[in-house]
Amino acid sequence: MDDKKINLPDCCVACTACITACPVTAATHKFRGPKMVGPAQSRLNFAETDSEASLEYCSNCKNCDIACPSSVPISTLNMLARAKYYETHPHSQRDEMMGHPEKMSKLVAKIPFGAFFANTGMSVGRSLGIIKVMGLADQRPLPAYSDQTFASLFKSKQQPELEKKIVFFPGCIINYNEPQIGLDFIDVMNKNGYQVIFDENFVCCGSPLVTTGFLNEAKKNAKTNTNLIKQWVDKGYPILTLCTSCSLMIKDEYQELFEGEIPDMEENAKHIFDACEFLEALYQNDQLNEEFGEVSHEFMYHAPCHLRVQGIGLPAMELLKLVPGVKVTDADAGCCGISGNYGYKAENYDLSMKIGNTLFDTVKASGVDTVLTDCGTCRAQIEHGAEVKTMHPISILAKAYHNAD
Amino acid sequence: MKKNDVLVIGGGFSGLLAAIAVAKKGKAVTLLRFGLGTFEIGGGLVDLMAYPNDNRPCRTPAEGIQQLSPTHPYSKLGLPLIEEAVEFFLNLTQEAGYEYKGSTTQALHWVPTAVGTMKPTGLYSKTFDGELLKDAKTVYVVDFKGLKDYYAKMTEQNLKKHWGEDKDYKIVTVDPHMEEAIGGRDIMTMDIARWIDTKEGLEECTKQLKAVIKPGAAIVLPQVLGTRPDYTPYTFLKTELQCDITETLCIPPSMSGMRLSKMLHDCARKYGVKIIEQAKATGSVIRDGLCEAVLVNGVGKEHTYYADHFILATGGFYGSGLYAPSAKKVTEPVFNLPVNLSAGEETWANLDLFSDKKQPFAQVGIAVDPEMRPIDKKGQCILKNVFVTGRNLSGYDFSFEKSGNGVALVSAYQAAVSVLEVK
């Protein structure tokens, strides 16, 4: 009941609900578990040298936070402890890279045919064993770069001039890896009478920086984004994202991590929506364009953990049910195991696959060929682990509107 | 604005049951959940009533219930409804393939604890059965190598005290091969139960026990027979060893609580209950004695949930359904319902820790009418479409009486009946 965003560890009554919900605890005995590493360790963390050796096992998936009846932000306590550790310890070269996907992507995007060379380089690198040497899991594909970024595609995208407007926060995955989803999103918003504004000045939300312990850099990004969002909010425009980790970061984790350090975060959060959350709110208010054409297909839906922790239910499921022909089941099979960059680290590969196993088995048993999910790294993990195609739910909505035309 | 038939606030034992009961009758139900409830800490047994007024146990739950004061929730609900609710729950467990046993009219069912003492309960899964120790000539107390906070010797000593020295007691240790955990987070019953969830784990555990255990004995195990509502490990072990088996009540996290939690979650989903996780209700919109909507302080922004009926199952102090902002005040945050707390803090606690009197502070809560609607001091209904269940209710000390999940079950059932009856 504490009003502070970062609730005190002493609110933990040691009920152990988080331990039962933690997917990492289920997959390895080496992790001491959220209760011990989060609130218990936070109470003891008074000396600089105090650090919990198994802290690195936390994937920041937030299932502990979902399980906690006492509002303790357990995963964020872990991330703060990790940042503290890296204040006095050097980062590995691998973590430098994993923490800065935007830096890497920008580099690739600047070079002519950069995506082609980078994608080729990744497969060459894999065959030469470089991926492994870098400390990356060489068993799984690295996210491929798109030959055009969303930013460049947006410029040539035709949109009608509409009175109502929303501002799109693309995030790294939509911008550099899966820009088509962003284009589908524009179509869906246009169909609902919203013109999409794209602000090129947005930077990476900071999620990968936080999980790799670059808290100061994450704070810089938070300041930049918060300032930009504030300007759009002042104009009365909602901010929408297509990535549940981005939306969680800019809505909630900014406040947990930087409360009192950056102004306007709390007010901004009231205007930040996950794309499906926004559309479902339109539906609840009888304002959604429900002229969907038929999409005859059976899907399974996977709810990303970073969506589940947002307290908005599963808006994509509610929307998909409105599309004629769509048959969709919620997998309800827990964490996929990737948790952003966590599963890409060589030492976490087996763990990551073990965590995702329940989901993979559920998908395989269902017999569907496509899984829908709102998170980019979840999509990569499910494709790899369950050997099916994946799509963002927004692309199904775009298709349904298209089929009605 | 779209509207639910029923909004259940709280996803613990009581909230889930209420949601299932109304959803089963075809109502559109949304359930707001904040945390996992008390399954992990409270366990999976459904205590009905064991100590109605002092430290002498009643013979059957029904007999105990009849001795209660008129302000006790059970007295308002009445024995016929209590029996109906028990029937509803037992049917639910049967339907889910993880059948519970027990009734209000059979003698109290006693279950061994981790330290070998006996505790009474009402409804229970087949894996908890202290009675089988009565006729056993040989009792095997099973320990697991590295299992934290489990002292088989103490269990053995206390069982001897209770069941007599003339039986043959033996301690058997199973090695779950979890060396990497020892000295780290240590091994919990949950780790062993997850091992036994797997085919290899179950077979290995059985093999090790088979090597030392002779058929026809009674086996006392920590709570390790799987994390899922599934009797496979229990039946396999029982058949292979040809022995009677009981689990003991252990420290959290409780495996029987996890099993019950999973069973009710799956059941709620099966009947189409829409579950919103991480949704903390913080207020409500009231007009003319009726609730129109409940406000949820979601991540970043407030959400409004409209419904015809509302069931408040937010779990008392533990689930922050009741909140003490200062030492002199207790509030109910969602509807701001009156909480009956006697004046003068010197009356709140019975300082004699092991006395045979209930604790006044434990009985603090919300007063309701027989429909489970909140009432004021004069007994007048405050909100006609709001129904209160579980630990938010006043007038009972679940810990003393051993009545926690029982009151949660029956009040949830009554709330569902009320919702379905109100036009």
Interface residues (C-beta under 8 A of the other chain):
Chain A: M1 V13 A14 C15 T16 A17 I19 T20 A21 T25 A26 H29 K30 F31 R32 G33 M36 S54 D65 I66 A67 C68 P69 S70 S71 L248 K251 D252 A269 K270 H271 I272 Y283 Q284 N285 D286 R308 V309 Q310 G311 I312 G313 D330 D332
Chain B: M1 K2 F34 G35 L36 G37 T38 F39 E40 I41 M178 E180 A181 G184 R185 I187 M188 M190 D191 R194 T227 P252 P253 M258 R269 K274 I275 I276 E277 Q278 A279 K280 V296 G298 V299 G300 K301 E302 H303 G315 Y318 G319 S320 Y323 P325 P333
